[in-house]
Amino acid sequence: MLFDWYLEIGCRSGKVFASVRGKTVAVDPFFRITQDVIGQKPALYIMQKTSDDFFESNFLKRCGIELSVTFIDGMHLFEYLLRDFMNAERHSKRDGVIVMHDCCPFSFEMCTRDLNNIPKGAWTGDVWKLIPILKAARPDLQIDVLNCKPTGLVVVSNLDPASEVLFQKYEDTVDKWRDVALEDFGLNAFYKLFEFQDGATFQTETSVFDAVSLDPASHEVPGYATP
Ligand SMILES: C[S@@+](CC[C@H](N)C(=O)[O-])C[C@H]1O[C@@H](n2cnc3c(N)ncnc32)[C@H](O)[C@@H]1O
């Protein structure tokens, strides 16, 4: 698929955005790039800073960038992901899509908020909270949860860049949810909030990305400027 502007938060090696062909903004406070990440992109901005600092800089507005697709895989504490979601939505097209990683943990250990004791292997932190938070505060959003391994993908569409609801509720939401552990919320209660959809067929069987997809023929492949 080809999009106009793609934002990725939490990129590390760059392996996810390497294959993106559209214009891209990549944000991470500490990149460890291991491959060609430019590829066929007409534009690529690498922002080596936290997502909060990035949004604070107002770069997107100053450049007149409206986001088609955002992928968020940055700091795995729910208040960070909530801010990333709020800020990304504010800069998205109405038909844009925001995809969030790691919101479906399969053990309590991987949900820890203790940054000094992150388990080996998958660490989701407590970003699972975004599902109940968004479902309660923003019933207008379409939230699709995909069964992608290891810990799911949440695809949010029907965005409203003008919505102030999450900004107004931010402090109360953080106070309410900070000390709630998945053990307290209940695994059954969490997994009753949604039905998993098949990640392998989601893109072809839904129209979620249609409005922001560009005709691949419109993509100009860069070539040698000199022999
Ligand atoms: C799980 S890794 C991302 C992996 C990457 N998406 C991939 O598939 O290879 C999380 C990344 O989030 C970055 N990160 C941590 N805190 C962040 C913040 N406040 N803002 C943006 N990125 C952050 C880390 O530097 C790390 O590279």
The ligand as an SDF file (V2000), in Angstrom:
LIG
                    3D

 27 29  0  0  0  0  0  0  0  0999 V2000
    9.9240   -1.7760   20.9170 C   0  0  0  0  0  0  0  0  0  0  0  0
   11.0980   -0.6750   20.3240 S   0  0  0  0  0  0  0  0  0  0  0  0
   10.5340   -0.3500   18.6940 C   0  0  0  0  0  0  0  0  0  0  0  0
   10.8250   -1.4340   17.7810 C   0  0  0  0  0  0  0  0  0  0  0  0
   10.5870   -1.1370   16.3200 C   0  0  0  0  0  0  0  0  0  0  0  0
    9.2270   -0.6590   16.0600 N   0  0  0  0  0  0  0  0  0  0  0  0
   10.8590   -2.4040   15.5220 C   0  0  0  0  0  0  0  0  0  0  0  0
    9.9100   -3.1070   15.1980 O   0  0  0  0  0  0  0  0  0  0  0  0
   12.0320   -2.6900   15.3020 O   0  0  0  0  0  0  0  0  0  0  0  0
   10.6700    0.7690   21.1720 C   0  0  0  0  0  0  0  0  0  0  0  0
   11.4010    1.9940   20.6920 C   0  0  0  0  0  0  0  0  0  0  0  0
   10.7770    3.1010   21.3240 O   0  0  0  0  0  0  0  0  0  0  0  0
   11.7470    4.0620   21.5400 C   0  0  0  0  0  0  0  0  0  0  0  0
   11.2700    4.9940   22.5650 N   0  0  0  0  0  0  0  0  0  0  0  0
   11.4080    4.9120   23.9100 C   0  0  0  0  0  0  0  0  0  0  0  0
   10.8900    6.0000   24.4940 N   0  0  0  0  0  0  0  0  0  0  0  0
   10.3940    6.7670   23.5080 C   0  0  0  0  0  0  0  0  0  0  0  0
    9.7460    8.0240   23.4740 C   0  0  0  0  0  0  0  0  0  0  0  0
    9.4830    8.7000   24.6010 N   0  0  0  0  0  0  0  0  0  0  0  0
    9.3920    8.5320   22.2660 N   0  0  0  0  0  0  0  0  0  0  0  0
    9.6340    7.8560   21.1160 C   0  0  0  0  0  0  0  0  0  0  0  0
   10.2540    6.6510   21.0950 N   0  0  0  0  0  0  0  0  0  0  0  0
   10.6260    6.1180   22.2730 C   0  0  0  0  0  0  0  0  0  0  0  0
   12.9810    3.2680   21.9600 C   0  0  0  0  0  0  0  0  0  0  0  0
   14.1820    4.0100   21.7530 O   0  0  0  0  0  0  0  0  0  0  0  0
   12.8680    2.0420   21.0690 C   0  0  0  0  0  0  0  0  0  0  0  0
   13.6680    2.1680   19.9080 O   0  0  0  0  0  0  0  0  0  0  0  0
  1  2  1  0
  2  3  1  0
  2 10  1  0
  3  4  1  0
  4  5  1  0
  5  6  1  0
  5  7  1  0
  7  8  2  0
  7  9  1  0
 10 11  1  0
 11 12  1  0
 11 26  1  0
 12 13  1  0
 13 14  1  0
 13 24  1  0
 14 15  1  0
 14 23  1  0
 15 16  2  0
 16 17  1  0
 17 18  1  0
 17 23  2  0
 18 19  1  0
 18 20  2  0
 20 21  1  0
 21 22  2  0
 22 23  1  0
 24 25  1  0
 24 26  1  0
 26 27  1  0
M  CHG  2   2   1   9  -1
M  END
$$$$
